[in-house]
Amino acid sequence: MAERWTKQRRLEHTRNVLLDAAEEVFARKGFDGAALEDIAEVAGYTRGAIYSHFGSKAEMFLAVVERQRQQFLDGFADVIATFNRLDDLDADELGDRWRDLVTAEGSDRAALGSEYTLFLLRNPEARERVAAQREETVRALADYISKGVVRLGGQLTIPAMDLARVVLAANDGVTLNSFVDEQAVYRPFLRMVLANIVVPKGHGS
């Protein structure tokens, strides 16, 4: 027997289809160049469905970026979970995983982060509205870094919040410059990040 979808599940499905289409169009055309008609066409829905779920193009764009940021955090957590000791952390291996993931997604999607930064710079009201959300992202990453470092038997040389801010701020730049210059900088960036994780005194070999 076919499973019956609840109203809530249908709404979530529609929302995800719209977000997938919006991510594709925003990534290809940028925020200003993307038209709701293009997004609706790619999704197979009407502009009315977009307004019903998001209210405006700006709200939809923010939802796309938030989902992408959450996927980044989830992916970060999945990668770190594969390491069990501090000695296992390999900047080159981590850099190669990062490069492969970004390359698979393509340069257009990599540009979304910069589109978001420009959007917030040009829209103070939107920047103020998402400030708490952005701070929560930093806190969530800092908390994960702190717990992960302890689990691996290491110690941070700088506050976890500072390191989290640097990782999030540099993520887009590292990705975009690797595409633009065709010189991947994932490895050296991660070496700098991992240099802030050391073995506590008295625990070295």
C-alpha positions as CSV (number, residue, x, y, z in Angstrom):
1,M,0.0,0.0,0.0
2,A,1.3,3.4,-0.9
3,E,2.2,5.6,2.0
4,R,-0.1,8.5,2.5
5,W,1.5,11.9,2.9
6,T,0.4,14.2,5.7
7,K,-0.2,17.8,4.9
8,Q,2.9,18.7,6.8
9,R,5.0,16.3,4.8
10,R,3.6,17.7,1.5
11,L,4.5,21.2,2.7
12,E,8.1,20.1,3.6
13,H,8.5,18.4,0.3
14,T,7.3,21.5,-1.7
15,R,9.6,23.7,0.4
16,N,12.6,21.5,-0.3
17,V,11.9,21.3,-4.0
18,L,11.7,25.1,-4.1
19,L,14.9,25.5,-2.1
20,D,16.7,23.1,-4.5
21,A,15.6,25.1,-7.5
22,A,16.4,28.4,-5.8
23,E,19.9,27.2,-4.8
24,E,20.5,26.2,-8.5
25,V,19.3,29.6,-9.9
26,F,20.9,31.8,-7.2
27,A,24.2,29.9,-7.7
28,R,24.1,30.4,-11.5
29,K,22.7,34.0,-11.7
30,G,23.4,35.5,-8.3
31,F,20.8,37.2,-6.1
32,D,20.1,40.2,-8.3
33,G,20.1,38.2,-11.5
34,A,17.8,35.5,-10.3
35,A,14.1,35.9,-11.1
36,L,11.3,34.2,-9.2
37,E,9.9,33.1,-12.5
38,D,13.1,31.2,-13.2
39,I,13.1,29.5,-9.8
40,A,9.4,28.6,-10.2
41,E,10.1,27.1,-13.6
42,V,13.0,25.0,-12.4
43,A,11.0,23.8,-9.4
44,G,7.8,23.1,-11.5
45,Y,5.7,25.3,-9.3
46,T,4.2,28.8,-9.6
47,R,5.4,32.1,-8.2
48,G,2.4,31.8,-5.8
49,A,4.0,28.8,-4.2
50,I,7.2,30.7,-3.6
51,Y,5.3,33.6,-1.9
52,S,3.3,31.1,0.1
53,H,6.4,29.4,1.6
54,F,8.8,32.3,1.7
55,G,7.1,35.6,1.2
56,S,9.8,37.2,-0.9
57,K,13.0,36.5,-2.9
58,A,15.1,37.8,-0.1
59,E,13.5,35.4,2.4
60,M,14.0,32.6,0.0
61,F,17.7,33.5,-0.5
62,L,18.3,33.6,3.3
63,A,16.6,30.1,3.6
64,V,18.8,28.7,0.9
65,V,22.0,30.0,2.5
66,E,20.9,28.8,6.0
67,R,20.3,25.3,4.6
68,Q,23.7,25.3,2.9
69,R,25.4,26.5,6.1
70,Q,23.8,23.7,8.1
71,Q,24.9,21.2,5.5
72,F,28.5,22.6,5.9
73,L,28.3,22.1,9.7
74,D,26.9,18.6,9.3
75,G,29.6,17.7,6.8
76,F,32.3,19.1,9.1
77,A,31.0,17.0,11.9
78,D,30.9,13.9,9.8
79,V,34.5,14.3,8.7
80,I,35.9,15.0,12.1
81,A,34.0,12.0,13.5
82,T,36.1,9.7,11.3
83,F,39.3,10.6,13.4
84,N,39.9,9.1,16.8
85,R,43.2,10.5,17.9
86,L,45.0,13.9,17.5
87,D,47.8,12.1,15.7
88,D,45.2,11.0,13.1
89,L,44.3,14.5,12.0
90,D,45.9,15.0,8.6
91,A,45.6,18.5,7.1
92,D,46.4,17.1,3.6
93,E,43.7,14.4,3.8
94,L,41.1,16.9,5.2
95,G,42.0,19.4,2.5
96,D,41.6,16.8,-0.2
97,R,38.2,15.9,1.1
98,W,37.2,19.5,1.2
99,R,38.5,20.0,-2.4
100,D,36.7,16.9,-3.7
101,L,33.4,18.0,-2.1
102,V,33.5,21.5,-3.4
103,T,34.7,20.4,-6.9
104,A,31.7,18.1,-7.1
105,E,29.3,20.9,-6.3
106,G,30.9,23.3,-8.8
107,S,32.1,26.9,-8.8
108,D,28.5,28.3,-9.1
109,R,27.5,26.9,-5.8
110,A,30.7,27.9,-4.2
111,A,29.8,31.5,-5.1
112,L,26.7,31.5,-3.0
113,G,28.6,32.3,0.2
114,S,30.0,35.5,-1.4
115,E,26.6,36.4,-2.8
116,Y,25.3,36.1,0.8
117,T,28.0,38.3,2.2
118,L,27.4,41.0,-0.4
119,F,23.6,40.7,0.2
120,L,24.1,41.4,3.9
121,L,26.5,44.2,3.4
122,R,24.0,45.9,1.1
123,N,20.9,45.2,3.3
124,P,21.5,46.4,6.9
125,E,18.0,45.3,7.9
126,A,18.6,41.7,6.8
127,R,22.0,41.8,8.4
128,E,20.5,42.8,11.7
129,R,17.7,40.2,11.4
130,V,20.1,37.3,10.9
131,A,22.8,38.4,13.3
132,A,21.5,36.1,16.1
133,Q,21.3,33.2,13.7
134,R,24.9,33.8,12.5
135,E,26.1,34.0,16.1
136,E,24.4,30.7,16.9
137,T,26.2,29.1,13.9
138,V,29.5,30.3,15.4
139,R,28.6,29.0,18.8
140,A,27.5,25.6,17.5
141,L,30.8,25.2,15.5
142,A,32.8,26.4,18.5
143,D,31.1,23.9,20.8
144,Y,31.7,21.1,18.3
145,I,35.4,22.1,18.0
146,S,35.8,22.2,21.7
147,K,34.3,18.8,22.3
148,G,36.0,17.3,19.3
149,V,39.5,18.5,20.4
150,V,38.9,17.0,23.9
151,R,37.8,13.7,22.4
152,L,40.9,13.6,20.3
153,G,43.1,14.3,23.4
154,G,44.2,17.8,22.3
155,Q,44.0,21.3,23.5
156,L,43.2,24.6,21.7
157,T,45.8,27.4,21.8
158,I,43.1,30.1,21.0
159,P,39.5,30.4,22.1
160,A,37.1,28.0,20.3
161,M,34.8,30.9,19.4
162,D,37.8,32.7,17.7
163,L,38.7,29.6,15.7
164,A,35.1,29.0,14.7
165,R,34.8,32.5,13.4
166,V,38.0,32.2,11.4
167,V,36.8,28.9,9.8
168,L,33.4,30.2,8.9
169,A,34.8,33.5,7.6
170,A,37.5,31.9,5.5
171,N,35.5,29.1,4.1
172,D,34.1,31.0,1.2
173,G,37.3,32.8,0.4
174,V,39.4,29.6,0.4
175,T,36.8,27.9,-1.8
176,L,36.5,30.7,-4.3
177,N,40.2,31.5,-4.6
178,S,40.9,27.8,-5.3
179,F,38.6,28.0,-8.2
180,V,39.7,31.4,-9.5
181,D,43.5,30.8,-9.3
182,E,43.3,27.1,-9.9
183,Q,45.6,26.7,-7.0
184,A,43.9,24.8,-4.2
185,V,44.6,26.4,-0.8
186,Y,42.6,24.0,1.3
187,R,45.7,22.2,2.6
188,P,47.7,25.2,3.8
189,F,44.6,26.8,5.3
190,L,43.8,23.6,7.3
191,R,47.4,23.4,8.4
192,M,47.0,26.8,10.0
193,V,43.8,25.7,11.6
194,L,45.3,22.5,13.0
195,A,48.4,24.4,14.3
196,N,46.0,25.7,17.0
197,I,45.4,22.2,18.3
198,V,48.3,20.9,20.5
199,V,48.9,18.0,22.9
200,P,48.4,19.2,26.5
201,K,51.6,19.5,28.6
202,G,52.4,16.2,30.3
203,H,50.6,14.1,27.7
204,G,53.2,14.1,25.0
205,S,55.3,11.1,24.1
